[in-house]
Amino acid sequence: MSLRSRLSAWKRNLFHKSEMEQTLDDELTAFVDLLAEEKQRAGMDQQEARRTALLEAGGLDQLKEKCRDSRTLHWLDVLHQDLRYGLRLLLRNPGFAAIVVLTLGLGIGATTSIFSVVHATLLRPLPYSHPESLVYIEQNLGGYGPMPFSFPKEFNAWRYGNHSLSQIAAYIDTRVNVVGAGEAQRMNCGIGTASFFQLLGTRPEAGRLFLPEEDQPGGAPVALLSYALWRGRFGGDPAAVGRTVTADGKKYTIAGILPASFRVPDRYGFEYDLWLPFSASIQPEGAPPYMLRAVGRLAPGVTISAAQAELDSILQTTLRRPRKVNALLVPWQQEIAGGVRTSLLVFLGAVGFLLLIACVNVAILLLSRAAAREREVAVRLALGAPRSRIVRQLLTESLIMAFSGAAVGLVFAYWAKDLLVNFLSKNLPAMDPVQLDYRVLAFTLGLAVLTGLFFGLAPALQTARMRDRDGLRESARGASESRAHHGFRNILIVTQVATAITLTIGAGLLVKSFLRLRGLDMGFHSGRVLTMSVDLTPADYPDAARQIHFFQRALQNIQGLGGVESAAANYCLPLGNMRWSVSKFKLEGRPQPVDSADLEVISTGYFGTMQIPWKAGRDFTAQDRAGAPLVAIVNEAFARRFCPEGRCLGRRVEHWKDSTQWMTIVGVAGDTRASMERPVEPVLFVPYLQGEAPAMTLVIRTAGKPMAMAAAVRAQLAGIDRNQPPSDVMSLDDLRDRWIASRRASMLLLGVFALLALLLGCIGIYGVVAYNANRRTHEIGIRMALGARESDVLTLITRQTLALIALGEFVGLGAALALNRVLGTLVVEVPTTDLLTYACACLLWSTVALLACYLPARRGARVEPMHALQVE
């Protein structure tokens, strides 16, 4: 048949169906009439000739069916019939349809919500031209692993010496004190090369971007403002371009405004208020160079391995001595998502388990429903319906329910995705908004097809495989369901329980880990403590004397406020974002240097304000200042590790900055944790009066709510110097909560999945036991009439289900043990093989499963024997 004839046939079959049916009826009627006339001429009477003609033709209706089957696009007619029949059946049982659709909607909606975040974070290409060619440049430090930073010396060598990258750029985040157009404020600042904005394809909202010559030493001091800063601080005035802004005491001319859509795709989710060029010198003299994040674009035809080899050879020329340091190139998107990849995949796996449980639940319901429809199927088989048509009809019904569940799931996902993103915001990198785009919709559509086939195919095949006479005979006598249905449902129950117990164990480990973190003894009391950081502008406070004077005045003024019990300062506050470590320094009387210890620069009164227990010796005093003998305090971990003989007080330790000077240990303080996820480390405390204090975190113990004192403390600092704004103002309890925010999010999310799995599993078990009790009502009546007790009937109904639950729990324990390595990145302070958690999960499931079995079994066991005997 030619294409034109085929298209014409499609048109007639689709749009002129009634005319086609009338033509078919006329032609077949005419054919039978002609055949009957031929029989009459052969001597038959009219009625016998008509009957014989119909028999030879095979029947008008049968002929019509054969003709319709040979039509083009006939499958659309069959699909339409199946859809109408399936919808009528579902509308006839609205309760059953609602349970199935809501169950699937819950599973598909949760899966779609998680997948939308996974897609936006791990799968969606970066929103730049040729994102596959963007690479991130790291350094592999031998046995220490990769370091995601580079120094300016190395970057400049790559910048001017490579031929494998068509573009190379660098950026870094820092913080600066900004003065001008409003009160002084501590802001997030990005320092980047001019090529960085070219690499991202950024176009300014107003003004221009950095010029190449501004990227060189001695370049003009210019700045770029974020859209939010421009709108908030300058009112969105286009005339802001060309004005000046002062950052850390240096004036910069505003060259341009970045668009509102501009964001840097990195794993830290940093929001930048303004940008300075790579040549900007805002560091104090003598400070170590910035550690840069270097990115690049592969030249056409160049592979990652080839570019890595070239950059590695350039890196070796910058080393003063041979070291095990190598350049390492990874796709930029891989580096961005590296910090959350494991946790997101764990969530996706968990929600996949939840969807599996939902599908198993629906499959169990369909098997029960299929057993009730055995008579219907047997009648259709006896009337000549092909088994393929029955399977197709049953699969069509399953797909109708699956697509209805997907529609409900999409509504749920649209509502839940933003809530999920806000909930996981601390865990996610900077990225474009999460959207239900065509890829996510395609995923949901595919998920609906797979789930429909999963829970519909096996029941359909089991039903269609039955013999028609068996189905009619079993239906007639109300016998038990077929062994095939029974065996497959047992497999589904075991699968459901095993999956749910695995999720429950994972959630239990996260809950226990979170509770351990919440109750972790940090070595200090965080209640009623206000914290705020003050970073002094280097240009205004260039030397230690001025820095110390500022903080001395600040502490004196704050301690004079009503409601303040005590105040102190620390350069590296526990639970803060910065740690300062020193290594390879000498300790008097110890032959080997101290390998490593944390260093904390503190003020007098720090231990009392933080309520850190005192162990031996004395605290720092006001006499421990510049010009006095150098002193230090250590914690118990330091004394245990480096002074095992027990004598620590009075020993001298090498100065952390000047190896020609020595500090005398005058005290031993209690152990404190610098982080909630690190063990206690040795700490060396030094007084800020004998060193430098360019930045300190104030800790203020109050008599009431800490944040109620924030405004008064700000006013005291402004009274000393309004150009030195405090930042990160929060209570120490809030700081502690921020540390465990990501753990809390993981725990709650997996906990919700586990609770839903528990609920769905209980519903499934309840439905199975209730169905078994209903199917065996006649048998129960006979047993009770013969003297069976209620306990015997309960055992009869629940025995096999309880055995399947026990088997499912055993399989689930094995699966949880196999997956405990995956949870290792999310669980801290608790082993992933914690026996108590495993035992509690099994006990919880056993208790709930027993209740789910007992209720319907008890109702079935209490049926009146006469009523049960009358049930067929």
Buried (B, 14 or more C-beta within 10 A) or exposed (E): EEEEEEEEBBEBBEEEEEEBEEEBEEEBEEBBEEBBBEBBEEEBEEEEBBBBBBEEBEEBEEBBEEBBEEBBBEEEBBEEEBBEEBBEBBEEEEEBBEBBBBBBBBBBBBBBBBBBBBBBBBEBEBEBEEBEBBBBBBBBBEEEEBEBBBBBEBBBBBBEEBEBBBBBBBBBBBBBBBBBBEEBBBBBBBBBBBBBBBBBEBEBBBBEBBBEEBBEEEBEBBBBBBBEBBBBBBEEEEEBBEBEBBBBBBEBBBBBBBBEEBBBBBBEBBBBBBBBBBBBEBBBEEEEEBEBBBBBBBBEEBEBEBBBBBBBEBBBEBEEEEEEBBBBBBBBBEBBBBBBBBBBBBBBBBBBBBBBBBBBBBBBBBBBBBBBBBBBBBBBBEEEBEBEBBBBBBBBBBBBBBBBBBBBBBEBBBEBBEEBBEBBEBBBBBBEEBBBEEBBEEBBEEBBBEBBBBBBBBBBBBBBEBEBEEBBBBBEEEBBBBEBBBEBBBEBBBBBBBBBBBBBBBBBBBBBBBEBBEEBEBBBEBEBBBBBBBBBBBEBBBEBEEBBBBBBBBBEBBBEBEEBEBBBBBBBBBBBEEBEBBEEBBBEEBEEEBEEBBBBBBBBBBBBBBBBEBBBBEBBBEEBBEEEEBBBBBBBBBBBBBBEEEEBBEBBBBBBEEEEEBBBBBBBBBBBBBEBEEEBBBBBBBBBBBBBBBBBBBBBBBEEEBEEBBEBBBEBBBEBBEBBBBBBBBBBBBBBBEBBEBBBBBBBBBBBBBEBBBBBBBBBBBBBBBBBBBBBBBBBBEBBEEEBEEEBBBBBBBEBBBEBBBBBBBBBBEBBBEBBEBBEEBBBBBEBEBEEBBEBBBEBBBEBBBEBBBEBBBBBBEBEBEEBBEBE
